[in-house]
Amino acid sequence: MFMNTKLELFKQSVCGKSVGVVGIGISNTPLIKMLVKMGAKVTARDKKSSDKLGSIVSELHNIGVKTVLGEEYLLNITEDIIFKTPGMRIDTPELLQAKSRGALITSEMEVFFDVCPAKIIAVTGSDGKTTTTTLIYKMLSEQGYKCWLGGNIGTPLLSDVENISVTDKVILELSSFQLHSMKSSPNIAVITNLSPNHLDVHKSMEEYINAKENIFAYQDKNDKLILNYDNEITRELCKKSNAPVTMFSRNSDIKTGVYISNDIICVNDDENEIEVLNTDDILLPGVHNIENYMAAIAAVWGLVEIKSIQTVAKNFGGVEHRIEFVREIKGIKYYNDSIASSPTRARAGLYSFDKKVIMIAGGYDKNIPFDDLGNDIVKRVKLLVLMGKTMPKIKTAVENADGYSENNPPIITADSLKDAVIKSTSLAESGDIIILSPACASFDMFKNFEERGNLFKQIVMEL
């Protein structure tokens, strides 16, 4: 039986040590339980109160975990090892103080990279990373590999690492928050694209890009980096790579890499053009999904047969909350695109249809400009329904856009998601498309984009 030496060393390093875990959430709860089994003395910290966290608090107490909850959850951090939650900045004063006295600051994902015995394929980007990650997972699974899906999607994998074999494939979606403090890179790294995002947490666009760069910063000549040639930022990143780079392009005539020729996705890796997939065979709507397929094909090239790629394309109907068809009522079609938490992702949704749509948008302000989206809304939206804290910013961007004239498109506001659905439905007619494509995060009204999307679907199903 395979012995994971790195995992055994990790077990020894935490046994008997005081370990702090910041954040009692989906990813950290299995981590806490695993650390307890390894003999660590665990303190779990969370800004939420015991009432808001619910039964998990008593569950942790029952296995010997100490909890520090509420506004002062970071007070008096004295643990030897501290696992931070992904969204916490590495320069948080309390973490810097702990580090200065000798504490090790790490994360679930950093440790997973250290102890995982299998090859890792990881995807990041501002948009399209969830679909691209899922496509890679499905293509490799179709080929017959045992695959593990994790990171921002799937399940936390560190607690399952004992079950992962050297012959398996691990596919991860990684956010800038997870990458910010990483000191390891995957064997195959994919950056779908980069545009302004999460500027409410990152101090600048430069810091955001620097965080994303960690996905390939520690690669070597035996690894592989996949970049989007059509995105100016990612195209330039090839100059920083120590690993061989494969470019993909939907719009440009590149000589090698993955590209489109006569509506067919082709791969040219050694002066031989190989036809892989007719774009008409892709079940997912929208040109952005063609790009997602191109990125995925570049990642799995050499690992799977063309037939496996084609089978996935003809059968994969998409990931939940990503231009997800919900229902048709009296000729009106409803789509849930709650994952569209940035202007560029919302733009992709608008151009996925061959007609103007009724768009429900707005939410938490991540300090991202909406100017470009305003131009797209004028071109692609029949009626704009705004909600949330960003209502005035989006409205101003549309009214200042090229081609805007009064009431073209009409802009109305809503007090809630239910109000937005009811108002958009009352103004729609047969043949219209209503899409929830917020262009913003959900945190002003919801816990996450999944909760927002699920409520949208529930409201639509109850109409």
Secondary structure as UniProt FT lines:
FT   HELIX           5..14
FT   TURN            15..16
FT   STRAND          18..22
FT   TURN            26..27
FT   HELIX           28..37
FT   TURN            38..39
FT   STRAND          41..46
FT   HELIX           50..53
FT   TURN            54..55
FT   HELIX           56..62
FT   TURN            63..64
FT   STRAND          66..69
FT   TURN            71..76
FT   STRAND          81..83
FT   TURN            86..87
FT   TURN            90..91
FT   HELIX           93..100
FT   TURN            101..102
FT   STRAND          104..106
FT   HELIX           108..115
FT   STRAND          119..124
FT   HELIX           129..143
FT   STRAND          147..151
FT   HELIX           158..163
FT   TURN            166..167
FT   STRAND          169..173
FT   HELIX           176..179
FT   TURN            180..181
FT   STRAND          188..191
FT   TURN            199..201
FT   HELIX           205..217
FT   TURN            221..222
FT   STRAND          224..228
FT   TURN            229..230
FT   HELIX           232..237
FT   HELIX           238..240
FT   STRAND          245..249
FT   STRAND          257..261
FT   TURN            262..263
FT   STRAND          264..268
FT   STRAND          273..278
FT   HELIX           279..281
FT   HELIX           287..300
FT   TURN            302..303
FT   HELIX           306..315
FT   TURN            320..321
FT   STRAND          324..329
FT   TURN            330..331
FT   STRAND          332..336
FT   TURN            338..339
FT   HELIX           343..350
FT   TURN            351..352
FT   STRAND          357..361
FT   HELIX           371..380
FT   STRAND          381..386
FT   TURN            389..390
FT   HELIX           391..399
FT   TURN            402..403
FT   TURN            406..407
FT   STRAND          411..413
FT   HELIX           417..427
FT   TURN            430..431
FT   STRAND          433..436
FT   TURN            443..445
FT   HELIX           449..461
//
